Amino acid sequence: MTQPLVTIVTPSYNQAQYLERTIESVLAQEYVNIQYIIVDGGSSDGSVDIIKKYAARLDWWVSEPDKGQADAINKGFARTRGQYQAWINADDILLPHAIREAVEFLEQQPEVGLVYGDTEFIDAHGKPRGRFPAAQTDYARMLRGYVHIPQQATVWRTGLWQPLDAGLQFAMDYDLWVNIAKTSQLHYLPRLWAQFRLHADSKTLQNDMRAWEDMLRVHRRQGGGYLSVMRVKYWLRKLLFPFIRARRQRQAGIE
């Protein structure tokens, strides 16, 4: 292969309803040199049967109890052979051109360590429900709460990977982006690369404030103080959380 190898990990736990569509979206990439790994946390809903159906096209998979999503992702990337990395959750979808375009950009821009595109929200049935507010950001802006990086549409250089903090079950991607941004450039390309599924059991709908609590932990670790933009945004979001959650539920088509 002349193409650089890309390692993609899917963490999975009891997402059989959506898992096959996620797997197919990775296997249908226009970019062919992919090391695909699925780490299942011991699902009991038929997920393992779905994974076995595609086992011959996977580099590695396992189904066993773990310590949560971050632990599963770390387990998968511990087997990385690729020059680039990405992860796609078991209820999201990667669009066919995503990896090809991301690698083409990174190969042409060696000073950029991480590239991300756009993601559209979809509901449980796959119906489009709007766009994730992706935008250019950097280390300083992320520490003020301006993240704007959709994890589903993000690819980075393997040398920048750091194992996720398993204690951060809701903002481990934010922690990774901040650490990468400390030493490398981030770049936003306004191209639709992924679909982010909102449904009744999704962490985004159920645990938005837990994510912000995790982000505050990262903020403090990076030297953020108590009188900061990030903390003000946290308290405003906490105050408005019932309205934010109701809006997200309407966006997901949940009554």
C-alpha positions as CSV (number, residue, x, y, z in Angstrom):
1,M,0.0,0.0,0.0
2,T,1.2,3.5,-0.8
3,Q,-1.5,5.0,1.4
4,P,-0.6,5.7,5.0
5,L,-2.3,3.2,7.3
6,V,-5.2,4.7,9.4
7,T,-6.3,3.0,12.6
8,I,-10.0,3.4,13.5
9,V,-11.4,2.2,16.8
10,T,-15.1,1.6,17.6
11,P,-16.0,1.3,21.3
12,S,-19.2,-0.6,21.7
13,Y,-21.6,-1.6,24.4
14,N,-25.2,-2.7,23.8
15,Q,-25.7,-0.6,20.7
16,A,-26.8,-3.5,18.4
17,Q,-29.6,-1.3,17.0
18,Y,-27.0,1.0,15.4
19,L,-23.7,-0.9,15.4
20,E,-24.0,-2.6,12.0
21,R,-24.6,0.7,10.2
22,T,-21.5,2.1,12.0
23,I,-19.4,-0.9,10.9
24,E,-20.6,-0.6,7.3
25,S,-19.7,3.1,7.2
26,V,-16.1,2.3,8.1
27,L,-15.8,-0.6,5.7
28,A,-17.3,1.5,2.9
29,Q,-14.6,4.2,3.1
30,E,-13.2,5.3,-0.2
31,Y,-9.8,5.1,1.6
32,V,-8.8,1.4,1.7
33,N,-5.7,1.2,3.9
34,I,-7.6,1.0,7.3
35,Q,-6.8,-1.0,10.4
36,Y,-10.3,-1.4,11.9
37,I,-10.7,-2.4,15.6
38,I,-13.9,-3.0,17.6
39,V,-13.7,-3.1,21.4
40,D,-17.0,-4.3,22.9
41,G,-17.6,-4.1,26.6
42,G,-19.4,-7.5,26.9
43,S,-22.7,-6.6,25.2
44,S,-25.7,-8.9,25.8
45,D,-28.0,-7.4,23.1
46,G,-26.8,-9.3,20.0
47,S,-23.9,-6.9,19.3
48,V,-21.4,-9.8,19.3
49,D,-23.2,-11.6,16.6
50,I,-23.1,-8.5,14.4
51,I,-19.3,-8.1,15.0
52,K,-18.7,-11.7,14.2
53,K,-20.5,-11.2,10.9
54,Y,-17.8,-8.8,9.9
55,A,-14.9,-10.4,11.7
56,A,-13.0,-11.3,8.6
57,R,-12.7,-7.6,7.7
58,L,-11.6,-6.5,11.1
59,D,-8.0,-6.2,12.2
60,W,-9.0,-7.2,15.7
61,W,-12.0,-7.3,18.0
62,V,-12.9,-8.4,21.5
63,S,-15.9,-8.5,23.7
64,E,-15.2,-8.5,27.4
65,P,-16.0,-6.3,30.4
66,D,-14.1,-3.1,30.6
67,K,-14.1,0.1,32.7
68,G,-16.1,2.2,30.3
69,Q,-15.7,3.9,27.0
70,A,-12.3,5.5,27.6
71,D,-10.9,2.1,28.7
72,A,-12.3,0.5,25.5
73,I,-10.8,3.1,23.3
74,N,-7.4,2.9,25.0
75,K,-7.5,-0.9,24.6
76,G,-8.1,-0.5,20.9
77,F,-5.4,2.1,20.2
78,A,-2.9,0.0,22.2
79,R,-2.9,-2.1,19.0
80,T,-2.3,0.8,16.6
81,R,-0.2,0.2,13.6
82,G,-1.4,3.2,11.7
83,Q,0.2,6.6,11.0
84,Y,-3.1,8.3,11.7
85,Q,-5.9,7.6,14.1
86,A,-9.7,8.2,14.5
87,W,-12.5,6.7,16.5
88,I,-16.2,6.4,15.7
89,N,-18.7,5.4,18.3
90,A,-21.1,2.5,17.8
91,D,-24.1,4.7,17.1
92,D,-22.5,7.2,14.7
93,I,-21.7,7.1,11.0
94,L,-18.6,8.0,9.0
95,L,-19.3,9.3,5.5
96,P,-17.5,7.5,2.6
97,H,-15.0,10.3,1.7
98,A,-14.1,11.3,5.2
99,I,-10.8,9.4,5.8
100,R,-9.6,10.0,2.3
101,E,-10.0,13.8,2.5
102,A,-8.6,13.9,6.1
103,V,-5.4,12.0,5.2
104,E,-4.9,14.0,1.9
105,F,-5.0,17.2,4.0
106,L,-2.6,15.9,6.7
107,E,-0.2,14.6,4.1
108,Q,-0.1,18.0,2.5
109,Q,0.1,20.0,5.8
110,P,2.8,18.4,8.0
111,E,2.6,21.2,10.5
112,V,-1.1,20.2,11.3
113,G,-1.5,17.5,13.9
114,L,-5.2,17.1,13.9
115,V,-7.9,17.9,11.3
116,Y,-11.6,17.9,11.7
117,G,-14.6,18.5,9.5
118,D,-18.4,18.9,10.0
119,T,-20.9,16.5,11.5
120,E,-24.6,16.5,11.2
121,F,-27.0,15.4,13.9
122,I,-29.3,12.5,13.0
123,D,-32.1,10.9,15.0
124,A,-32.6,7.2,15.9
125,H,-34.0,6.6,12.4
126,G,-31.1,8.4,10.5
127,K,-33.1,11.5,9.7
128,P,-30.9,14.7,9.6
129,R,-31.6,17.0,12.6
130,G,-29.2,19.9,12.0
131,R,-25.4,20.5,12.3
132,F,-22.9,20.3,15.1
133,P,-21.4,23.8,15.6
134,A,-17.9,23.0,14.3
135,A,-15.5,25.9,14.0
136,Q,-11.8,26.7,14.1
137,T,-10.4,26.5,17.7
138,D,-7.1,26.2,19.5
139,Y,-5.6,25.6,22.9
140,A,-6.5,29.0,24.4
141,R,-10.0,29.0,23.1
142,M,-10.7,25.5,24.2
143,L,-9.7,26.4,27.8
144,R,-12.4,29.1,27.6
145,G,-15.0,26.4,26.6
146,Y,-14.9,27.0,22.8
147,V,-14.4,23.3,21.8
148,H,-16.2,23.1,18.5
149,I,-14.5,19.8,17.5
150,P,-16.9,16.9,16.5
151,Q,-15.1,13.7,17.6
152,Q,-16.8,11.7,14.9
153,A,-15.2,13.8,12.2
154,T,-11.6,14.0,13.6
155,V,-8.3,12.4,12.5
156,W,-4.9,13.0,14.1
157,R,-1.4,11.9,13.8
158,T,-0.6,8.8,15.9
159,G,2.5,10.4,17.5
160,L,0.2,12.8,19.2
161,W,-2.0,10.1,20.9
162,Q,-2.1,10.0,24.6
163,P,-4.2,7.3,26.4
164,L,-7.5,8.7,27.5
165,D,-8.1,9.4,31.2
166,A,-10.5,6.6,32.2
167,G,-11.8,8.8,35.0
168,L,-13.3,11.1,32.3
169,Q,-16.3,9.2,31.0
170,F,-18.0,12.2,29.3
171,A,-15.2,14.6,28.1
172,M,-12.2,12.3,27.4
173,D,-12.2,13.6,23.8
174,Y,-11.9,17.2,25.1
175,D,-9.0,16.2,27.2
176,L,-7.3,14.6,24.2
177,W,-7.9,17.7,22.0
178,V,-6.5,20.0,24.6
179,N,-3.3,17.9,25.0
180,I,-2.8,17.7,21.2
181,A,-3.4,21.5,20.9
182,K,-0.6,22.2,23.4
183,T,2.0,20.9,21.0
184,S,0.5,20.9,17.5
185,Q,-1.9,22.8,15.2
186,L,-5.5,22.0,14.8
187,H,-7.3,22.7,11.5
188,Y,-11.0,22.8,10.7
189,L,-12.1,21.9,7.1
190,P,-15.8,22.8,6.4
191,R,-16.6,19.4,4.8
192,L,-19.3,17.1,6.0
193,W,-17.5,13.9,7.2
194,A,-19.8,12.2,9.8
195,Q,-23.2,11.8,11.3
196,F,-23.8,12.1,15.1
197,R,-26.8,10.1,16.3
198,L,-29.0,11.6,18.9
199,H,-31.3,9.1,20.6
200,A,-33.0,8.6,24.0
201,D,-30.0,6.6,25.4
202,S,-27.2,8.8,24.0
203,K,-24.7,10.3,26.4
204,T,-25.1,13.7,24.8
205,L,-28.8,13.8,25.8
206,Q,-28.5,12.1,29.1
207,N,-25.3,13.5,30.6
208,D,-24.5,16.9,29.1
209,M,-23.7,18.5,32.5
210,R,-21.5,15.5,33.4
211,A,-19.4,16.4,30.3
212,W,-19.0,19.9,31.5
213,E,-18.0,18.8,34.9
214,D,-15.3,16.6,33.3
215,M,-14.2,19.6,31.2
216,L,-13.8,21.7,34.3
217,R,-11.5,19.0,35.7
218,V,-9.4,19.2,32.6
219,H,-9.5,23.0,32.8
220,R,-8.2,23.0,36.4
221,R,-5.5,20.5,35.4
222,Q,-4.3,22.9,32.7
223,G,-4.0,25.7,35.2
224,G,-7.4,27.2,34.8
225,G,-8.6,29.4,37.8
226,Y,-11.9,29.7,39.6
227,L,-12.6,33.1,38.0
228,S,-12.5,32.0,34.4
229,V,-14.7,32.2,31.3
230,M,-14.9,28.4,31.4
231,R,-16.4,28.4,34.9
232,V,-18.8,31.1,34.0
233,K,-20.0,29.2,31.0
234,Y,-20.4,26.1,33.2
235,W,-22.7,27.8,35.6
236,L,-24.7,29.4,32.9
237,R,-25.1,26.1,31.2
238,K,-26.1,24.5,34.5
239,L,-28.8,27.2,34.9
240,L,-30.1,26.7,31.4
241,F,-29.7,22.9,31.3
242,P,-33.4,22.1,31.3
243,F,-34.0,24.3,28.3
244,I,-30.8,22.9,26.5
245,R,-31.9,19.4,27.1
246,A,-35.4,20.0,25.9
247,R,-34.0,21.6,22.7
248,R,-31.8,18.6,22.1
249,Q,-34.6,16.2,22.7
250,R,-36.7,18.1,20.1
251,Q,-33.7,18.0,17.8
252,A,-33.5,14.2,18.2
253,G,-37.2,13.8,17.6
254,I,-37.9,12.7,21.1
255,E,-41.2,13.9,22.6
